[in-house]
Amino acid sequence: MKEMKTVVIYGSTTGTTEAVAQDVAGELGAVAIAAADADAMALDGCNFLVLGASMWGMGDLQDDMADFISRFESMDVTATCGAVFGLGDQVGFSDSFVDGIADMAGALAGKGLNLVGDWPADGYAFSASRAQDGTHFSGLALDQDNEPEKTADRIVAWVLQLKKEVQW
Ligand SMILES: Cc1cc2nc3c(=O)[nH]c(=O)nc-3n(C[C@H](O)[C@H](O)[C@H](O)COP(=O)(O)O)c2cc1C
């Protein structure tokens, strides 16, 4: 078992993603930090970086996470692995369901992190998503608006998958 310092950074406008991020962090034994507060110090010594956010507008990443990603591009990053999760509404925003997962995944990959934790898209009912790559999303998709009862099990299964993929 490796010594793994994991940091979860979340962007949440009305608090839904914040609550989910606390659960994800709990499963990972990590701390959860609001994207608005996340600076280079917060990432110091981090090996495994998890980003999570909701979607606003039409497939836009939540504002605090979008701002974090702009800052992240010029930060020194020690993490070698990363994963992302996104919250969306597959009924109300069926054409842009969890689109911003793609932006978070792109930001991590752009900094050279090895992205783990892709997630099957077949358990959802939506029309289109930028986050979908073939049969999978590039991270965990959660929908607290329409299927909150599935979230806890999805988080547990995803975190197990992450630990296997990074050989924790
Ligand atoms: C105005 C508005 C726009 C939204 N746009 C999207 C969207 O494009 N794609 C999506 O999957 N969900 C979308 N959502 C759903 C939110 O991402 C979802 O409700 C989320 O749980 C909010 O989390 P938060 O409270 O952490 O910000 C939208 C919700 C609202 C109210």
The ligand as an SDF file (V2000), in Angstrom:
LIG
                    3D

 31 33  0  0  0  0  0  0  0  0999 V2000
  -29.6520   27.2860  -14.4470 C   0  0  0  0  0  0  0  0  0  0  0  0
  -29.1350   25.8840  -14.3520 C   0  0  0  0  0  0  0  0  0  0  0  0
  -28.3560   25.3810  -15.3650 C   0  0  0  0  0  0  0  0  0  0  0  0
  -27.8850   24.0510  -15.3250 C   0  0  0  0  0  0  0  0  0  0  0  0
  -27.1580   23.5350  -16.3800 N   0  0  0  0  0  0  0  0  0  0  0  0
  -26.8290   22.2170  -16.3890 C   0  0  0  0  0  0  0  0  0  0  0  0
  -26.1930   21.6250  -17.5140 C   0  0  0  0  0  0  0  0  0  0  0  0
  -25.9000   22.2760  -18.5350 O   0  0  0  0  0  0  0  0  0  0  0  0
  -25.8850   20.3080  -17.4650 N   0  0  0  0  0  0  0  0  0  0  0  0
  -26.1990   19.5190  -16.3860 C   0  0  0  0  0  0  0  0  0  0  0  0
  -25.9160   18.3090  -16.4080 O   0  0  0  0  0  0  0  0  0  0  0  0
  -26.7960   20.0630  -15.2850 N   0  0  0  0  0  0  0  0  0  0  0  0
  -27.1180   21.3780  -15.2650 C   0  0  0  0  0  0  0  0  0  0  0  0
  -27.7410   21.9220  -14.1610 N   0  0  0  0  0  0  0  0  0  0  0  0
  -27.9990   21.0620  -12.9720 C   0  0  0  0  0  0  0  0  0  0  0  0
  -27.0190   21.3640  -11.8090 C   0  0  0  0  0  0  0  0  0  0  0  0
  -25.6610   21.1350  -12.1970 O   0  0  0  0  0  0  0  0  0  0  0  0
  -27.3780   20.4470  -10.6360 C   0  0  0  0  0  0  0  0  0  0  0  0
  -28.6100   20.8400  -10.1200 O   0  0  0  0  0  0  0  0  0  0  0  0
  -26.3520   20.4060   -9.5270 C   0  0  0  0  0  0  0  0  0  0  0  0
  -26.6920   19.3850   -8.6100 O   0  0  0  0  0  0  0  0  0  0  0  0
  -26.1590   21.7340   -8.7590 C   0  0  0  0  0  0  0  0  0  0  0  0
  -25.1010   21.5450   -7.8290 O   0  0  0  0  0  0  0  0  0  0  0  0
  -24.5020   22.7190   -6.8820 P   0  0  0  0  0  0  0  0  0  0  0  0
  -25.5650   23.0540   -5.9110 O   0  0  0  0  0  0  0  0  0  0  0  0
  -23.3500   22.0670   -6.2300 O   0  0  0  0  0  0  0  0  0  0  0  0
  -24.0890   23.8610   -7.7550 O   0  0  0  0  0  0  0  0  0  0  0  0
  -28.2150   23.2430  -14.2090 C   0  0  0  0  0  0  0  0  0  0  0  0
  -29.0010   23.7730  -13.1590 C   0  0  0  0  0  0  0  0  0  0  0  0
  -29.4670   25.0660  -13.2300 C   0  0  0  0  0  0  0  0  0  0  0  0
  -30.3440   25.5690  -12.1080 C   0  0  0  0  0  0  0  0  0  0  0  0
  1  2  1  0
  2  3  1  0
  2 30  2  0
  3  4  2  0
  4  5  1  0
  4 28  1  0
  5  6  2  0
  6  7  1  0
  6 13  1  0
  7  8  2  0
  7  9  1  0
  9 10  1  0
 10 11  2  0
 10 12  1  0
 12 13  2  0
 13 14  1  0
 14 15  1  0
 14 28  1  0
 15 16  1  0
 16 17  1  0
 16 18  1  0
 18 19  1  0
 18 20  1  0
 20 21  1  0
 20 22  1  0
 22 23  1  0
 23 24  1  0
 24 25  2  0
 24 26  1  0
 24 27  1  0
 28 29  2  0
 29 30  1  0
 30 31  1  0
M  END
$$$$
